[in-house]
Amino acid sequence: MKMKHLLAAASLVAVSGLAQAQIDPLQARSLAASCAACHGTDGRAQPGMISLAGSNKNDMVKKMQDYKAGRVPAATIMHQLAKGYTDEQIEAIAVYFAAQKR
C-alpha cells in the first residue's frame, strides 16, 4: 500500500513540474514579438514576406526544429534564430501564431 502512495505522489510531482514548465500566454506573445521585423505584427506580414498568422502549429514547430537542427538550409537567418529558442519556446511561439487571425 505504501508503494502505491509513493507512486501516486511521484506522479503528482512530475505532473506539477510539467505544468510549471509551460510558458504563459504573455511570455509567448513577447517571444513572438521578436518575429515581427520579418513576419509582421502578430504574424501578418507585408507582401513579399511569409505570414505566420493562422498557420498550422505543427508545421511551424517542425520547420523551426528543422532550422534548429540544421536539417533545412536557410537562405535567411532562421537557422541562427531557431537555435536561440528552447523546444518549449518554439512550441509556445507556434501556438501563439496559430491562434492569430490571418
Phi and psi in degrees as GROMACS dihedral restraints (atoms count N, CA, C in turn):
[ dihedral_restraints ]
;  ai    aj    ak    al  type     phi  dphi    fc
    3     4     5     6     1   -62.2    20    10
    4     5     6     7     1   -38.8    20    10
    6     7     8     9     1   -61.7    20    10
    7     8     9    10     1   -38.7    20    10
    9    10    11    12     1   -62.0    20    10
   10    11    12    13     1   -43.0    20    10
   12    13    14    15     1   -68.0    20    10
   13    14    15    16     1   -38.0    20    10
   15    16    17    18     1   -63.7    20    10
   16    17    18    19     1   -43.6    20    10
   18    19    20    21     1   -65.0    20    10
   19    20    21    22     1   -40.4    20    10
   21    22    23    24     1   -63.5    20    10
   22    23    24    25     1   -42.7    20    10
   24    25    26    27     1   -64.6    20    10
   25    26    27    28     1   -41.9    20    10
   27    28    29    30     1   -63.1    20    10
   28    29    30    31     1   -38.8    20    10
   30    31    32    33     1   -63.7    20    10
   31    32    33    34     1   -42.4    20    10
   33    34    35    36     1   -63.3    20    10
   34    35    36    37     1   -41.6    20    10
   36    37    38    39     1   -63.1    20    10
   37    38    39    40     1   -43.4    20    10
   39    40    41    42     1   -63.2    20    10
   40    41    42    43     1   -44.4    20    10
   42    43    44    45     1   -65.8    20    10
   43    44    45    46     1   -41.4    20    10
   45    46    47    48     1   -66.1    20    10
   46    47    48    49     1   -33.7    20    10
   48    49    50    51     1   -64.2    20    10
   49    50    51    52     1   -38.6    20    10
   51    52    53    54     1   -66.2    20    10
   52    53    54    55     1   -41.5    20    10
   54    55    56    57     1   -63.2    20    10
   55    56    57    58     1   -39.7    20    10
   57    58    59    60     1   -70.4    20    10
   58    59    60    61     1   -27.4    20    10
   60    61    62    63     1   -75.1    20    10
   61    62    63    64     1   -16.8    20    10
   63    64    65    66     1   -69.6    20    10
   64    65    66    67     1   150.9    20    10
   66    67    68    69     1   -92.7    20    10
   67    68    69    70     1   132.2    20    10
   69    70    71    72     1   -74.4    20    10
   70    71    72    73     1   160.6    20    10
   72    73    74    75     1   -58.2    20    10
   73    74    75    76     1   -34.7    20    10
   75    76    77    78     1   -68.6    20    10
   76    77    78    79     1   -37.0    20    10
   78    79    80    81     1   -65.4    20    10
   79    80    81    82     1   -42.5    20    10
   81    82    83    84     1   -61.3    20    10
   82    83    84    85     1   -42.9    20    10
   84    85    86    87     1   -63.0    20    10
   85    86    87    88     1   -40.5    20    10
   87    88    89    90     1   -64.2    20    10
   88    89    90    91     1   -43.4    20    10
   90    91    92    93     1   -63.0    20    10
   91    92    93    94     1   -42.7    20    10
   93    94    95    96     1   -65.9    20    10
   94    95    96    97     1   -27.8    20    10
   96    97    98    99     1   -61.7    20    10
   97    98    99   100     1   -26.9    20    10
   99   100   101   102     1   -69.1    20    10
  100   101   102   103     1   -12.9    20    10
  102   103   104   105     1   -88.7    20    10
  103   104   105   106     1    -9.3    20    10
  105   106   107   108     1   -62.7    20    10
  106   107   108   109     1   -31.9    20    10
  108   109   110   111     1   -56.9    20    10
  109   110   111   112     1   -38.6    20    10
  111   112   113   114     1  -103.4    20    10
  112   113   114   115     1   -36.4    20    10
  114   115   116   117     1  -104.3    20    10
  115   116   117   118     1     5.2    20    10
  117   118   119   120     1    81.9    20    10
  118   119   120   121     1   160.8    20    10
  120   121   122   123     1   -60.1    20    10
  121   122   123   124     1   129.7    20    10
  123   124   125   126     1    55.7    20    10
  124   125   126   127     1    23.4    20    10
  126   127   128   129     1    84.1    20    10
  127   128   129   130     1     9.3    20    10
  129   130   131   132     1   -99.2    20    10
  130   131   132   133     1    96.3    20    10
  132   133   134   135     1   -80.4    20    10
  133   134   135   136     1   158.2    20    10
  135   136   137   138     1   -73.9    20    10
  136   137   138   139     1   159.1    20    10
  138   139   140   141     1   -52.2    20    10
  139   140   141   142     1   137.7    20    10
  141   142   143   144     1    96.8    20    10
  142   143   144   145     1   -12.6    20    10
  144   145   146   147     1  -113.3    20    10
  145   146   147   148     1   165.9    20    10
  147   148   149   150     1   -90.1    20    10
  148   149   150   151     1   121.6    20    10
  150   151   152   153     1   -81.5    20    10
  151   152   153   154     1   141.5    20    10
  153   154   155   156     1  -107.4    20    10
  154   155   156   157     1   -19.3    20    10
  156   157   158   159     1   -58.8    20    10
  157   158   159   160     1   129.0    20    10
  159   160   161   162     1    76.3    20    10
  160   161   162   163     1     4.9    20    10
  162   163   164   165     1   -72.7    20    10
  163   164   165   166     1   162.6    20    10
  165   166   167   168     1   -70.0    20    10
  166   167   168   169     1   125.5    20    10
  168   169   170   171     1   -57.2    20    10
  169   170   171   172     1   -48.1    20    10
  171   172   173   174     1   -63.6    20    10
  172   173   174   175     1   -36.9    20    10
  174   175   176   177     1   -65.0    20    10
  175   176   177   178     1   -42.0    20    10
  177   178   179   180     1   -65.4    20    10
  178   179   180   181     1   -43.1    20    10
  180   181   182   183     1   -61.0    20    10
  181   182   183   184     1   -46.6    20    10
  183   184   185   186     1   -61.2    20    10
  184   185   186   187     1   -44.3    20    10
  186   187   188   189     1   -63.2    20    10
  187   188   189   190     1   -44.0    20    10
  189   190   191   192     1   -64.6    20    10
  190   191   192   193     1   -39.7    20    10
  192   193   194   195     1   -65.0    20    10
  193   194   195   196     1   -37.4    20    10
  195   196   197   198     1   -65.2    20    10
  196   197   198   199     1   -43.4    20    10
  198   199   200   201     1   -60.8    20    10
  199   200   201   202     1   -47.4    20    10
  201   202   203   204     1   -59.3    20    10
  202   203   204   205     1   -41.1    20    10
  204   205   206   207     1   -84.3    20    10
  205   206   207   208     1    -6.9    20    10
  207   208   209   210     1    79.2    20    10
  208   209   210   211     1    17.2    20    10
  210   211   212   213     1   -78.5    20    10
  211   212   213   214     1   -17.7    20    10
  213   214   215   216     1  -120.7    20    10
  214   215   216   217     1   125.5    20    10
  216   217   218   219     1   -68.1    20    10
  217   218   219   220     1   135.0    20    10
  219   220   221   222     1  -109.7    20    10
  220   221   222   223     1   125.5    20    10
  222   223   224   225     1   -86.6    20    10
  223   224   225   226     1    -4.1    20    10
  225   226   227   228     1  -120.5    20    10
  226   227   228   229     1  -161.0    20    10
  228   229   230   231     1   -95.2    20    10
  229   230   231   232     1    11.5    20    10
  231   232   233   234     1   -58.3    20    10
  232   233   234   235     1   -38.1    20    10
  234   235   236   237     1   -64.4    20    10
  235   236   237   238     1   -35.0    20    10
  237   238   239   240     1   -72.7    20    10
  238   239   240   241     1   -42.7    20    10
  240   241   242   243     1   -63.9    20    10
  241   242   243   244     1   -44.1    20    10
  243   244   245   246     1   -60.4    20    10
  244   245   246   247     1   -34.5    20    10
  246   247   248   249     1   -66.8    20    10
  247   248   249   250     1   -17.3    20    10
  249   250   251   252     1   -84.5    20    10
  250   251   252   253     1    -4.7    20    10
  252   253   254   255     1  -110.3    20    10
  253   254   255   256     1   145.4    20    10
  255   256   257   258     1   -76.7    20    10
  256   257   258   259     1   164.7    20    10
  258   259   260   261     1   -59.8    20    10
  259   260   261   262     1   -38.1    20    10
  261   262   263   264     1   -64.4    20    10
  262   263   264   265     1   -41.0    20    10
  264   265   266   267     1   -67.3    20    10
  265   266   267   268     1   -39.9    20    10
  267   268   269   270     1   -60.2    20    10
  268   269   270   271     1   -45.0    20    10
  270   271   272   273     1   -60.2    20    10
  271   272   273   274     1   -44.8    20    10
  273   274   275   276     1   -64.7    20    10
  274   275   276   277     1   -41.2    20    10
  276   277   278   279     1   -63.8    20    10
  277   278   279   280     1   -43.7    20    10
  279   280   281   282     1   -63.7    20    10
  280   281   282   283     1   -41.1    20    10
  282   283   284   285     1   -61.7    20    10
  283   284   285   286     1   -43.1    20    10
  285   286   287   288     1   -59.9    20    10
  286   287   288   289     1   -52.6    20    10
  288   289   290   291     1   -66.5    20    10
  289   290   291   292     1   -37.0    20    10
  291   292   293   294     1   -61.5    20    10
  292   293   294   295     1   -30.1    20    10
  294   295   296   297     1   -81.7    20    10
  295   296   297   298     1   -10.0    20    10
  297   298   299   300     1   -81.4    20    10
  298   299   300   301     1   145.3    20    10
  300   301   302   303     1   -74.8    20    10
  301   302   303   304     1   143.4    20    10
